[in-house]
Amino acid sequence: MKTRTVLGNVVLGIGAVLAVGVFASTNPQETEATTLYRAYNPTSGEHLFTTNTIEIPYISQFGWRDEGTAWAIPSSGEPVYRMLNPNTADHHYTLSANERDNLKIKGWRYEGVAWYSGGKTEVFRMYNPNARTGTHHFTTNGQECDYLVRKGWKYEGVAFYSGTDEKPVEPEKPITPLDEIGNSGILEKSLIEAGKKGDIMRNDENSEYYDGWFIVNEGSTDKVWAFKSREVRMSNGETWYTIDFYIDYV
């Protein structure tokens, strides 16, 4: 699976900023981008979304609540941009380069690509017109979305998509014999089925291994076709069975 460098700066919400007076930072972390985590600041009302496994444990020391997994994300797809309002310590996330650039013009700081959008599960975007911080929220939970609408939030549509990396479907490798197949051409997984087909060939007047072939073609009554089964090793590790016909004298 692909890995990427996620945002290494741990940016505290307004409640944590007031508590410590500075922004904290950590070294960039290499991580598999499969899970997005979510934390909540009860002071500012903001939800933070991050792939950085260090960021949320760090800010939890300053009153943030770790809310666990937000949703699954792929390691590639459409980039989700992360923005920071330096005046309120509020974060915003968007797929729109235009929205990103407009926020930059208004003084927001662009913090890079936070994660990637991709998959089939919709992530809803909500807006609280009465809040100064934590004005936007994102969720895959339809019940949470409906609850916030009843509380006065505005539904702004689908913001992103959630999903895991789709593993490429490898074509099935053909199962081939590692040993020579018998002169009958019969190859069966079952010894019983192989024997049944051998009997059918020996009793078929049109078969080259017909039991009466020597009488019909040579006028000989002392020769007949007989057969025996034999194991055949297969490329998938299994053992199948083949039939070898041979001349028997009576």
VOPAGU-2260 file (C-alpha; in pm, 1 decimal, decimal comma):
REM VOPAGU-2260
SITE   aa  ch    i         X         Y         Z
SITE  MET   A    0       0,0       0,0       0,0
SITE  LYS   A    1     119,7     352,6     -68,9
SITE  THR   A    2     239,7     573,9     216,1
SITE  ARG   A    3     260,3     947,9     230,3
SITE  THR   A    4     380,4    1218,0     466,1
SITE  VAL   A    5      87,1    1365,5     653,7
SITE  LEU   A    6      74,5    1705,6     815,3
SITE  GLY   A    7     327,8    1721,5    1089,8
SITE  ASN   A    8     216,6    2049,1    1249,3
SITE  VAL   A    9     -15,7    1998,3    1542,1
SITE  VAL   A   10    -230,3    2311,5    1546,3
SITE  LEU   A   11    -430,5    2362,7    1861,2
SITE  GLY   A   12    -786,9    2487,5    1871,7
SITE  ILE   A   13    -868,2    2814,6    2045,0
SITE  GLY   A   14    -924,1    2648,8    2384,3
SITE  ALA   A   15    -587,8    2478,1    2375,7
SITE  VAL   A   16    -415,4    2791,8    2244,4
SITE  LEU   A   17    -538,9    2988,4    2542,4
SITE  ALA   A   18    -415,8    2712,6    2772,2
SITE  VAL   A   19     -58,7    2683,4    2643,9
SITE  GLY   A   20     -11,3    3013,5    2463,3
SITE  VAL   A   21     175,1    2862,9    2167,4
SITE  PHE   A   22     123,4    2632,1    1876,2
SITE  ALA   A   23     286,1    2293,7    1923,7
SITE  SER   A   24     460,3    2104,2    1647,7
SITE  THR   A   25     587,6    1753,5    1593,5
SITE  ASN   A   26     805,8    1596,0    1330,3
SITE  PRO   A   27     630,5    1481,4    1013,1
SITE  GLN   A   28     505,4    1126,5    1043,7
SITE  GLU   A   29     496,5     854,2     779,7
SITE  THR   A   30     169,3     669,6     796,0
SITE  GLU   A   31     -52,6     451,9     583,7
SITE  ALA   A   32    -341,6     671,9     483,0
SITE  THR   A   33    -630,9     443,9     562,6
SITE  THR   A   34    -800,6     605,6     861,8
SITE  LEU   A   35    -908,3     958,7     942,8
SITE  TYR   A   36    -936,4    1048,1    1312,0
SITE  ARG   A   37   -1166,1    1297,6    1476,3
SITE  ALA   A   38   -1139,5    1511,3    1792,3
SITE  TYR   A   39   -1375,0    1767,3    1947,8
SITE  ASN   A   40   -1298,0    2086,9    2135,4
SITE  PRO   A   41   -1587,4    2156,9    2374,8
SITE  THR   A   42   -1459,3    2510,7    2429,9
SITE  SER   A   43   -1454,3    2623,8    2067,6
SITE  GLY   A   44   -1701,0    2372,6    1924,6
SITE  GLU   A   45   -1451,7    2272,1    1656,5
SITE  HIS   A   46   -1398,8    1922,2    1522,7
SITE  LEU   A   47   -1045,5    1841,1    1409,3
SITE  PHE   A   48    -989,0    1577,6    1140,5
SITE  THR   A   49    -643,5    1429,2    1090,2
SITE  THR   A   50    -452,5    1123,1     972,5
SITE  ASN   A   51    -169,7    1205,5    1213,1
SITE  THR   A   52    -177,9     956,6    1499,3
SITE  ILE   A   53      27,0    1193,5    1718,6
SITE  GLU   A   54    -186,8    1504,1    1675,5
SITE  ILE   A   55    -500,7    1400,9    1863,2
SITE  PRO   A   56    -324,9    1241,1    2164,8
SITE  TYR   A   57    -125,3    1562,3    2195,0
SITE  ILE   A   58    -417,4    1804,2    2189,5
SITE  SER   A   59    -617,4    1576,8    2420,6
SITE  GLN   A   60    -390,3    1708,9    2696,6
SITE  PHE   A   61    -553,1    2048,7    2649,1
SITE  GLY   A   62    -917,1    1952,4    2673,2
SITE  TRP   A   63    -988,6    1808,5    2330,4
SITE  ARG   A   64   -1197,3    1492,5    2325,4
SITE  ASP   A   65   -1073,1    1202,6    2117,6
SITE  GLU   A   66   -1376,5    1081,0    1920,5
SITE  GLY   A   67   -1195,9     795,3    1746,2
SITE  THR   A   68   -1228,4     713,7    1379,2
SITE  ALA   A   69   -1405,0     962,6    1155,2
SITE  TRP   A   70   -1410,0     748,3     840,4
SITE  ALA   A   71   -1191,0     537,1     614,0
SITE  ILE   A   72    -982,4     709,4     348,5
SITE  PRO   A   73    -781,6     590,7      48,0
SITE  SER   A   74    -408,9     654,7       3,0
SITE  SER   A   75    -477,2     844,2    -320,0
SITE  GLY   A   76    -763,1    1032,2    -483,5
SITE  GLU   A   77    -883,3    1392,0    -482,7
SITE  PRO   A   78    -680,7    1605,6    -238,8
SITE  VAL   A   79    -860,5    1755,9      60,5
SITE  TYR   A   80    -706,6    2090,1     154,3
SITE  ARG   A   81    -665,8    2189,2     517,9
SITE  MET   A   82    -697,1    2555,1     615,1
SITE  LEU   A   83    -635,0    2737,5     943,4
SITE  ASN   A   84    -781,8    3065,5    1061,7
SITE  PRO   A   85    -498,7    3216,6    1269,3
SITE  ASN   A   86    -739,0    3451,1    1446,1
SITE  THR   A   87    -967,4    3179,4    1582,9
SITE  ALA   A   88    -751,1    2863,7    1543,9
SITE  ASP   A   89   -1043,5    2718,0    1348,7
SITE  HIS   A   90    -981,5    2461,9    1076,3
SITE  HIS   A   91   -1161,6    2407,2     750,7
SITE  TYR   A   92   -1136,7    2126,8     492,8
SITE  THR   A   93   -1229,0    2145,8     127,2
SITE  LEU   A   94   -1182,9    1979,8    -210,1
SITE  SER   A   95   -1226,2    2313,8    -384,4
SITE  ALA   A   96    -910,0    2492,2    -490,7
SITE  ASN   A   97   -1120,2    2806,3    -540,0
SITE  GLU   A   98   -1249,5    2794,6    -183,0
SITE  ARG   A   99    -895,2    2731,5     -60,2
SITE  ASP   A  100    -762,1    3033,3    -250,8
SITE  ASN   A  101   -1047,0    3259,4    -139,3
SITE  LEU   A  102    -979,5    3170,7     223,5
SITE  LYS   A  103    -609,4    3246,5     173,2
SITE  ILE   A  104    -702,8    3592,1      42,7
SITE  LYS   A  105    -906,5    3644,4     362,5
SITE  GLY   A  106    -610,0    3557,8     581,7
SITE  TRP   A  107    -647,2    3184,1     631,3
SITE  ARG   A  108    -330,3    2973,9     624,7
SITE  TYR   A  109    -304,4    2685,0     384,0
SITE  GLU   A  110    -167,5    2379,6     571,6
SITE  GLY   A  111    -143,4    2141,0     278,0
SITE  VAL   A  112    -323,1    1825,7     175,4
SITE  ALA   A  113    -485,5    1670,8     480,6
SITE  TRP   A  114    -606,6    1347,3     319,9
SITE  TYR   A  115    -758,8    1214,9      -0,1
SITE  SER   A  116   -1121,9    1180,9     -96,8
SITE  GLY   A  117   -1229,2     862,1    -269,5
SITE  GLY   A  118   -1471,0     575,3    -239,6
SITE  LYS   A  119   -1847,7     541,4    -246,9
SITE  THR   A  120   -1954,6     658,9      99,9
SITE  GLU   A  121   -2071,4    1020,5     110,0
SITE  VAL   A  122   -1928,3    1262,7     365,8
SITE  PHE   A  123   -2178,0    1539,0     445,6
SITE  ARG   A  124   -2084,8    1902,3     510,2
SITE  MET   A  125   -2274,0    2107,4     768,7
SITE  TYR   A  126   -2258,9    2478,3     855,3
SITE  ASN   A  127   -2351,3    2650,8    1180,5
SITE  PRO   A  128   -2450,1    3011,4    1100,8
SITE  ASN   A  129   -2457,0    3101,7    1470,5
SITE  ALA   A  130   -2101,7    2995,9    1556,0
SITE  ARG   A  131   -1775,3    3188,7    1531,3
SITE  THR   A  132   -1553,1    2881,4    1554,8
SITE  GLY   A  133   -1632,2    2525,3    1464,4
SITE  THR   A  134   -1862,8    2661,8    1196,7
SITE  HIS   A  135   -1831,3    2354,9     974,3
SITE  HIS   A  136   -1869,6    1989,5    1052,4
SITE  PHE   A  137   -1824,3    1679,5     837,9
SITE  THR   A  138   -1974,4    1336,0     890,8
SITE  THR   A  139   -2071,7    1016,0     711,7
SITE  ASN   A  140   -2348,4     960,6     965,4
SITE  GLY   A  141   -2687,3    1055,3     823,8
SITE  GLN   A  142   -2846,5    1058,4    1170,3
SITE  GLU   A  143   -2583,5    1301,2    1299,0
SITE  CYS   A  144   -2644,5    1518,5     993,7
SITE  ASP   A  145   -3022,4    1522,2    1049,7
SITE  TYR   A  146   -2975,3    1597,6    1419,8
SITE  LEU   A  147   -2759,9    1901,9    1345,3
SITE  VAL   A  148   -3013,4    2029,8    1091,4
SITE  ARG   A  149   -3281,4    2014,1    1360,9
SITE  LYS   A  150   -3047,0    2214,7    1584,4
SITE  GLY   A  151   -3019,4    2494,0    1326,0
SITE  TRP   A  152   -2722,0    2382,9    1119,1
SITE  LYS   A  153   -2744,0    2416,5     741,3
SITE  TYR   A  154   -2681,4    2117,0     519,3
SITE  GLU   A  155   -2431,1    2209,5     246,9
SITE  GLY   A  156   -2423,0    1883,4      53,8
SITE  VAL   A  157   -2161,4    1616,7      -1,3
SITE  ALA   A  158   -1811,6    1741,6      81,1
SITE  PHE   A  159   -1598,1    1431,5      24,0
SITE  TYR   A  160   -1614,3    1057,6     -24,2
SITE  SER   A  161   -1495,8     785,8     207,1
SITE  GLY   A  162   -1353,1     448,7     114,3
SITE  THR   A  163   -1049,9     225,3     134,6
SITE  ASP   A  164    -799,2     144,0    -137,1
SITE  GLU   A  165    -942,8     -94,2    -391,3
SITE  LYS   A  166    -713,1    -389,9    -430,3
SITE  PRO   A  167    -650,0    -478,3    -792,3
SITE  VAL   A  168    -820,0    -798,0    -893,5
SITE  GLU   A  169    -553,0   -1039,8   -1003,1
SITE  PRO   A  170    -653,0   -1268,0   -1286,9
SITE  GLU   A  171    -685,2   -1627,3   -1182,9
SITE  LYS   A  172    -383,2   -1827,9   -1279,4
SITE  PRO   A  173    -469,0   -2130,7   -1494,8
SITE  ILE   A  174    -425,8   -2464,6   -1324,6
SITE  THR   A  175    -187,8   -2670,2   -1534,7
SITE  PRO   A  176     -48,3   -3024,6   -1495,5
SITE  LEU   A  177     312,3   -3065,4   -1389,6
SITE  ASP   A  178     318,4   -3429,0   -1498,8
SITE  GLU   A  179     236,0   -3579,7   -1837,0
SITE  ILE   A  180    -129,9   -3653,4   -1900,8
SITE  GLY   A  181    -223,6   -4008,9   -2000,7
SITE  ASN   A  182    -285,1   -4107,6   -2365,3
SITE  SER   A  183    -658,8   -4089,7   -2298,3
SITE  GLY   A  184    -641,3   -3712,5   -2251,5
SITE  ILE   A  185    -850,9   -3757,4   -1935,8
SITE  LEU   A  186    -765,9   -3530,9   -1641,6
SITE  GLU   A  187   -1003,1   -3516,7   -1344,8
SITE  LYS   A  188    -988,9   -3399,3    -985,4
SITE  SER   A  189   -1172,4   -3715,9    -880,1
SITE  LEU   A  190   -1028,0   -4065,4    -923,0
SITE  ILE   A  191   -1381,7   -4201,6    -957,1
SITE  GLU   A  192   -1467,9   -3954,0   -1235,0
SITE  ALA   A  193   -1147,0   -4036,4   -1419,6
SITE  GLY   A  194   -1232,9   -4407,3   -1402,1
SITE  LYS   A  195   -1585,0   -4345,7   -1526,9
SITE  LYS   A  196   -1454,1   -4158,9   -1830,7
SITE  GLY   A  197   -1209,1   -4441,0   -1898,0
SITE  ASP   A  198   -1495,4   -4691,2   -1899,9
SITE  ILE   A  199   -1696,0   -4469,2   -2136,7
SITE  MET   A  200   -1404,4   -4454,0   -2383,4
SITE  ARG   A  201   -1349,0   -4829,5   -2369,3
SITE  ASN   A  202   -1716,4   -4899,5   -2443,0
SITE  ASP   A  203   -1753,4   -4635,6   -2714,7
SITE  GLU   A  204   -1734,9   -4794,0   -3064,0
SITE  ASN   A  205   -1606,7   -4465,3   -3203,2
SITE  SER   A  206   -1320,8   -4444,4   -2954,4
SITE  GLU   A  207    -969,4   -4542,9   -3051,9
SITE  TYR   A  208    -957,8   -4732,4   -2723,3
SITE  TYR   A  209   -1279,7   -4926,9   -2786,3
SITE  ASP   A  210   -1262,3   -5267,0   -2619,2
SITE  GLY   A  211   -1343,5   -5443,7   -2944,9
SITE  TRP   A  212   -1109,2   -5237,6   -3160,3
SITE  PHE   A  213    -864,2   -5521,0   -3225,6
SITE  ILE   A  214   -1141,7   -5759,5   -3333,2
SITE  VAL   A  215   -1290,7   -5501,4   -3569,7
SITE  ASN   A  216    -964,8   -5368,9   -3714,0
SITE  GLU   A  217    -722,3   -5660,7   -3686,8
SITE  GLY   A  218    -946,0   -5962,1   -3642,1
SITE  SER   A  219    -752,4   -6034,1   -3325,1
SITE  THR   A  220    -927,8   -6190,9   -3029,6
SITE  ASP   A  221    -632,0   -6209,7   -2795,1
SITE  LYS   A  222    -580,6   -5835,6   -2747,7
SITE  VAL   A  223    -800,8   -5576,7   -2571,7
SITE  TRP   A  224    -760,8   -5224,9   -2446,2
SITE  ALA   A  225    -724,8   -5190,0   -2070,6
SITE  PHE   A  226    -648,1   -4884,4   -1859,4
SITE  LYS   A  227    -504,7   -4778,5   -1528,6
SITE  SER   A  228    -526,9   -4454,6   -1334,1
SITE  ARG   A  229    -232,4   -4238,9   -1239,7
SITE  GLU   A  230    -180,4   -3933,9   -1015,3
SITE  VAL   A  231     -88,2   -3601,8   -1176,9
SITE  ARG   A  232      61,9   -3313,2    -980,9
SITE  MET   A  233    -100,5   -2979,1   -1058,3
SITE  SER   A  234      41,2   -2624,5   -1053,1
SITE  ASN   A  235    -185,7   -2526,4    -762,4
SITE  GLY   A  236     -48,1   -2803,4    -541,5
SITE  GLU   A  237    -339,9   -3039,7    -588,2
SITE  THR   A  238    -330,8   -3397,2    -712,7
SITE  TRP   A  239    -557,9   -3489,0   -1001,8
SITE  TYR   A  240    -595,7   -3813,5   -1195,2
SITE  THR   A  241    -540,7   -3926,9   -1550,5
SITE  ILE   A  242    -600,2   -4252,1   -1742,7
SITE  ASP   A  243    -339,2   -4449,8   -1936,1
SITE  PHE   A  244    -466,1   -4706,2   -2188,2
SITE  TYR   A  245    -247,2   -5005,7   -2269,7
SITE  ILE   A  246    -281,6   -5330,0   -2465,5
SITE  ASP   A  247    -368,8   -5631,9   -2256,9
SITE  TYR   A  248    -344,3   -5988,1   -2380,8
SITE  VAL   A  249    -613,7   -6239,8   -2301,0
